[in-house]
Amino acid sequence: MRLTPSWFSPSSNESGEERTKDADPSSSVTIYYDSTATPESSVGVDVEATATNFVPESDEALLAAIEEIPAPVTIDSIVDRLLDQHQQPIETWAAVHEHLYENRLPALDAADVVDFDPDRGTVELPDPEARNGGQLSVSLLGFCLFSFVVVLLFAWMTSVLTALTFTFIVMTLVAWFVPISGFV
């Protein structure tokens, strides 16, 4: 996991070679994390409240943001996407990252909406058919019940029509072959 915003560059390039002379030396940043400090004491503001300002409240909106990111999806890339339009300090980025890592993504994983690997910091979306499987089975059940009711109605109508036809035939035969009293 990167654990830094995308706008911070590493101290060396991807190939492991040193940076060139004209590279910006201010772009390499070392971030130290003090595990004993509370978020409020390190920033001076309520970091959790700041994080919830940038994380969508609905799961659908968060999933839509995750779907826009090309795979592999990491927590870092999700935070970068959520803070894309905002130039926020590193503390805000870290607070959003922590909020997603500790709260939202484990909850979505528990609900089987995403596959969250906290060790690797990756999020995978199941294929849309698997994600809508519950809704598909409810609609399939509704269709089956509707079809069953139509078949029962057809069977009932068939039996009623058969009974009426049989009654009509018997009454016709009786009228032809049984003399009516008074006309004989």
SVG drawing of the C-alpha trace seen along z (x, -y; Angstrom):
<svg xmlns="http://www.w3.org/2000/svg" viewBox="-101 -23 123 64">
<polyline fill="none" stroke="black" stroke-width="0.4" points="0.0,0.0 1.2,-3.5 -0.3,-5.3 0.3,-8.7 -1.7,-10.9 -1.1,-10.6 0.2,-14.2 3.2,-13.2 6.0,-11.7 8.4,-9.1 12.0,-10.0 13.2,-7.9 11.6,-6.9 9.9,-3.6 13.0,-1.9 14.9,-2.5 17.4,-5.0 18.1,-8.3 16.2,-11.4 17.6,-13.8 19.2,-17.1 16.3,-19.1 13.7,-17.1 11.9,-19.0 13.5,-18.0 10.5,-19.3 8.3,-16.5 9.8,-13.8 8.0,-13.7 8.5,-11.3 5.4,-10.8 5.7,-9.7 2.7,-8.3 2.4,-8.8 0.2,-5.9 -0.3,-7.5 -1.7,-10.8 -5.4,-11.2 -6.6,-12.6 -8.0,-15.6 -4.7,-16.4 -2.6,-16.0 -4.6,-18.3 -6.6,-20.6 -9.9,-19.7 -12.2,-16.7 -10.6,-14.5 -13.4,-11.9 -15.9,-14.6 -13.6,-15.9 -13.3,-12.4 -17.1,-11.9 -17.4,-15.1 -15.6,-13.5 -16.8,-9.9 -20.3,-9.4 -23.0,-8.5 -24.7,-5.9 -23.1,-2.7 -24.3,-3.1 -22.4,-6.4 -19.2,-4.9 -19.6,-1.8 -20.1,-4.2 -16.8,-5.9 -15.0,-2.6 -16.4,-1.4 -14.9,-4.4 -11.3,-3.4 -9.4,-1.1 -8.4,2.2 -6.6,3.0 -8.5,0.8 -6.6,-0.2 -7.8,-2.2 -5.3,-4.9 -6.8,-5.2 -10.3,-5.4 -9.2,-8.2 -7.5,-10.0 -10.7,-9.7 -12.8,-11.0 -10.5,-14.0 -9.8,-14.5 -11.5,-17.9 -10.3,-19.1 -6.8,-20.1 -6.8,-18.9 -4.0,-18.6 -2.3,-15.3 -4.2,-14.9 -7.6,-14.9 -6.3,-12.4 -5.1,-10.2 -8.4,-10.6 -10.5,-9.6 -8.1,-6.6 -8.5,-5.5 -12.3,-5.9 -12.5,-3.8 -10.0,-1.2 -11.5,-0.8 -15.3,-1.5 -16.8,-1.5 -14.9,1.1 -15.1,3.8 -18.8,3.1 -19.3,3.5 -17.1,6.6 -19.3,8.1 -22.4,7.4 -20.7,9.2 -20.9,6.1 -17.1,5.9 -14.2,8.1 -11.9,6.1 -8.4,7.4 -7.1,5.4 -3.7,6.9 -3.1,5.8 -5.4,2.8 -7.3,3.8 -10.9,3.7 -12.5,6.0 -16.0,5.6 -17.8,8.9 -19.3,9.1 -22.6,7.2 -24.6,10.4 -23.3,11.9 -23.9,8.6 -27.5,8.4 -28.0,12.1 -30.4,11.5 -32.5,9.2 -32.5,11.6 -33.7,14.5 -36.5,12.4 -37.7,11.4 -37.4,15.0 -39.4,16.2 -42.1,13.6 -42.2,14.8 -42.5,18.4 -45.3,17.6 -47.2,15.6 -46.8,18.4 -48.1,20.9 -51.2,18.8 -51.9,18.5 -51.6,22.3 -54.0,22.8 -56.4,20.3 -56.3,22.0 -56.8,25.4 -59.8,24.1 -61.3,22.4 -60.8,25.7 -62.7,27.7 -65.5,25.2 -65.9,25.1 -65.9,28.9 -68.6,29.1 -70.7,26.5 -70.3,28.3 -71.2,31.7 -74.3,30.1 -75.4,28.6 -75.0,31.9 -76.9,33.9 -79.7,31.3 -80.0,31.4 -80.1,35.2 -82.7,35.3 -84.8,32.7 -84.7,34.7 -85.4,38.2 -87.6,37.6 -91.1,36.6 -92.4,33.6 -95.5,34.4 -98.6,32.9 -97.5,33.2 -97.7,37.0"/>
</svg>
